[in-house]
Amino acid sequence: MSTTDEFRKEVRAWLEANCPPSMRTPTPDGALVFGGRKISFQSEDQRLWFERMRDKGWFAPDWPAAYGGGGLNAEQTAILEAEMRRLHCRPAQINLGIWMLGPVVLEFGTEEQKQALLTPMTRGEIRWCQGFSEPNAGSDLASLKTSAVDQGDHFLVNGTKIWTSYGDKSDWMYALVRTDPAAPKHRGISLIVLDMQSPGITVTPIDLISGKSSFCQVFFDNVKVPKGQLIGPLNGGWTLAKALLQHERRAMSKFGEFSLPTHFDLMSLAERYLPQTTAPADIALRARAVAMSMEEHSYTLTVQRMGEEMRARQNVSGLMSIMKLVHSEQEKDKFEILLDLMGHRALGWEGDEFTDPELALCKAWLGSFAQTIAGGSSEVQLNVIAKRVLELPEGKESK
Ligand SMILES: Cc1cc2nc3c(=O)[nH]c(=O)nc-3n(C[C@H](O)[C@H](O)[C@H](O)COP(=O)(O)OP(=O)(O)OC[C@H]3O[C@@H](n4cnc5c(N)ncnc54)[C@H](O)[C@@H]3O)c2cc1C
């Protein structure tokens, strides 16, 4: 047996022994485990699964063991992910730190920052939020105005961030701030990290039409941030921001592996609701459902192929925008088809979308629009693709 086969066998045996059967089902709405100071579990199995994955270092399987990662190589990480998919294991922890900030700290942080920031992420001790967008800086992110003024041993931060997902529930934020107002806009930005309990921070939740709201506006009033919490070079934050956004897009393009398609499975709902007639409208609807199902499948295969390419250290940065664009638009189209399939039965608003999609489809349909905006809107992804993938002549730089 090859070393690879041996490893696969070991991983499979470990997952079978350590992932409780109840953690091999789709995660119900509101039951994801976010790490952090206020961590909570809905069941003993959920807690066990979290602790076992944490102790194994598999929240960040390919990070060095020195920072609480699993120390796996590229091929081993791919095997672990494939085995988790095969067994339908739930993610044991959702943490923006691991998905987005961590890889940037690994690349640009000092050794001291790696020790201080990465280990609490891999132990699930700190929940992170992202402070990028501002009221007048979304797609045009480089126009951000929140200022960080050098005060010797610390920065004094003033301004506001908006659309901060889970800002009210997070322990720390990574934020883009303006450190040189006189420089051209992309060259006066820095990336800092800050404790959300720092004096001078106010967090206000924002209500949404879908009824679910994770959004907040965060206000900074003379917030002191120690200089050691600057990541990367002063005024060099735009490079880090671009890297971080690519990690965000990669994470978003993978959402489908453990969320919506499993419980809003298009073909099983199509079988349940599609009229078995030969009326042209029904045939056309059936054809749309089949085509979408095939697209979803090819998307999943493409994500896996890209994972392999990334692990082989090929440059896939521009491709993340393609994947994010395709996935979020595909999800939106899928909900449109489901609405057409289910007719008035899709008007439900409340309820558990896992046990009865009729009760929650309308809410999920509205949510699918949000994903075409989060992490950079579809139009902005098209701009990025035009520039970085197709290398068309450069226009105005945007998020
Ligand atoms: C679910 C969700 C979660 C989010 N979470 C966070 C978070 O945690 N932290 C955070 O910082 N932000 C977060 N955001 C904010 C998100 O990054 C912004 O909403 C997004 O970048 C768009 O910015 P905007 O809302 O200001 O829209 P605008 O930039 O004002 O865009 C408005 C419209 O104009 C279009 N447009 C703008 N510029 C161009 C252009 N150059 N070419 C073509 N079309 C253009 C856009 O596509 C869009 O349709 C989240 C958003 C969503 C929906």
Ligand as a Chemical Component Dictionary entry (heavy atoms), coordinates in Angstrom:
data_LIG
# 
_chem_comp.id                   LIG 
_chem_comp.type                 NON-POLYMER 
_chem_comp.pdbx_formal_charge   0 
_chem_comp.three_letter_code    LIG 
# 
loop_
_chem_comp_atom.comp_id 
_chem_comp_atom.atom_id 
_chem_comp_atom.alt_atom_id 
_chem_comp_atom.type_symbol 
_chem_comp_atom.charge 
_chem_comp_atom.model_Cartn_x 
_chem_comp_atom.model_Cartn_y 
_chem_comp_atom.model_Cartn_z 
_chem_comp_atom.pdbx_ordinal 
LIG C1  C1  C 0 -23.895 39.063 3.220   1  
LIG C2  C2  C 0 -22.872 40.168 3.249   2  
LIG C3  C3  C 0 -21.878 40.116 4.215   3  
LIG C4  C4  C 0 -20.912 41.149 4.266   4  
LIG N1  N1  N 0 -19.996 41.109 5.278   5  
LIG C5  C5  C 0 -19.063 42.084 5.345   6  
LIG C6  C6  C 0 -18.107 42.081 6.406   7  
LIG O1  O1  O 0 -18.115 41.208 7.277   8  
LIG N2  N2  N 0 -17.203 43.069 6.446   9  
LIG C7  C7  C 0 -17.140 44.048 5.515   10 
LIG O2  O2  O 0 -16.245 44.883 5.579   11 
LIG N3  N3  N 0 -18.060 44.116 4.512   12 
LIG C8  C8  C 0 -19.024 43.155 4.423   13 
LIG N4  N4  N 0 -19.975 43.200 3.431   14 
LIG C9  C9  C 0 -20.014 44.362 2.540   15 
LIG C10 C10 C 0 -19.620 44.070 1.113   16 
LIG O3  O3  O 0 -18.232 43.870 1.000   17 
LIG C11 C11 C 0 -20.099 45.257 0.261   18 
LIG O4  O4  O 0 -21.513 45.298 0.357   19 
LIG C12 C12 C 0 -19.697 45.116 -1.181  20 
LIG O5  O5  O 0 -18.312 45.241 -1.324  21 
LIG C13 C13 C 0 -20.393 46.165 -2.069  22 
LIG O6  O6  O 0 -20.200 47.428 -1.563  23 
LIG P1  P1  P 0 -21.437 48.424 -1.315  24 
LIG O7  O7  O 0 -22.473 47.689 -0.534  25 
LIG O8  O8  O 0 -20.914 49.681 -0.758  26 
LIG O9  O9  O 0 -22.059 48.667 -2.758  27 
LIG P2  P2  P 0 -21.520 49.685 -3.858  28 
LIG O10 O10 O 0 -20.046 49.577 -3.940  29 
LIG O11 O11 O 0 -22.090 51.036 -3.581  30 
LIG O12 O12 O 0 -22.141 49.088 -5.164  31 
LIG C14 C14 C 0 -23.488 49.367 -5.560  32 
LIG C15 C15 C 0 -23.715 48.745 -6.922  33 
LIG O13 O13 O 0 -22.832 49.324 -7.893  34 
LIG C16 C16 C 0 -22.071 48.320 -8.558  35 
LIG N5  N5  N 0 -20.704 48.801 -8.800  36 
LIG C17 C17 C 0 -19.923 49.468 -7.910  37 
LIG N6  N6  N 0 -18.715 49.713 -8.470  38 
LIG C18 C18 C 0 -18.737 49.191 -9.714  39 
LIG C19 C19 C 0 -17.789 49.126 -10.776 40 
LIG N7  N7  N 0 -16.559 49.649 -10.661 41 
LIG N8  N8  N 0 -18.147 48.491 -11.923 42 
LIG C20 C20 C 0 -19.391 47.947 -12.059 43 
LIG N9  N9  N 0 -20.338 47.986 -11.083 44 
LIG C21 C21 C 0 -20.018 48.600 -9.937  45 
LIG C22 C22 C 0 -22.041 47.155 -7.602  46 
LIG O14 O14 O 0 -21.843 45.931 -8.263  47 
LIG C23 C23 C 0 -23.427 47.231 -6.964  48 
LIG O15 O15 O 0 -24.365 46.600 -7.783  49 
LIG C24 C24 C 0 -20.948 42.214 3.334   50 
LIG C25 C25 C 0 -21.964 42.256 2.375   51 
LIG C26 C26 C 0 -22.909 41.259 2.328   52 
LIG C27 C27 C 0 -24.007 41.341 1.307   53 
# 
loop_
_chem_comp_bond.comp_id 
_chem_comp_bond.atom_id_1 
_chem_comp_bond.atom_id_2 
_chem_comp_bond.value_order 
_chem_comp_bond.pdbx_ordinal 
LIG C1  C2  SING 1  
LIG C2  C3  SING 2  
LIG C2  C26 DOUB 3  
LIG C3  C4  DOUB 4  
LIG C4  N1  SING 5  
LIG C4  C24 SING 6  
LIG N1  C5  DOUB 7  
LIG C5  C6  SING 8  
LIG C5  C8  SING 9  
LIG C6  O1  DOUB 10 
LIG C6  N2  SING 11 
LIG N2  C7  SING 12 
LIG C7  O2  DOUB 13 
LIG C7  N3  SING 14 
LIG N3  C8  DOUB 15 
LIG C8  N4  SING 16 
LIG N4  C9  SING 17 
LIG N4  C24 SING 18 
LIG C9  C10 SING 19 
LIG C10 O3  SING 20 
LIG C10 C11 SING 21 
LIG C11 O4  SING 22 
LIG C11 C12 SING 23 
LIG C12 O5  SING 24 
LIG C12 C13 SING 25 
LIG C13 O6  SING 26 
LIG O6  P1  SING 27 
LIG P1  O7  DOUB 28 
LIG P1  O8  SING 29 
LIG P1  O9  SING 30 
LIG O9  P2  SING 31 
LIG P2  O10 DOUB 32 
LIG P2  O11 SING 33 
LIG P2  O12 SING 34 
LIG O12 C14 SING 35 
LIG C14 C15 SING 36 
LIG C15 O13 SING 37 
LIG C15 C23 SING 38 
LIG O13 C16 SING 39 
LIG C16 N5  SING 40 
LIG C16 C22 SING 41 
LIG N5  C17 SING 42 
LIG N5  C21 SING 43 
LIG C17 N6  DOUB 44 
LIG N6  C18 SING 45 
LIG C18 C19 SING 46 
LIG C18 C21 DOUB 47 
LIG C19 N7  SING 48 
LIG C19 N8  DOUB 49 
LIG N8  C20 SING 50 
LIG C20 N9  DOUB 51 
LIG N9  C21 SING 52 
LIG C22 O14 SING 53 
LIG C22 C23 SING 54 
LIG C23 O15 SING 55 
LIG C24 C25 DOUB 56 
LIG C25 C26 SING 57 
LIG C26 C27 SING 58 
# 
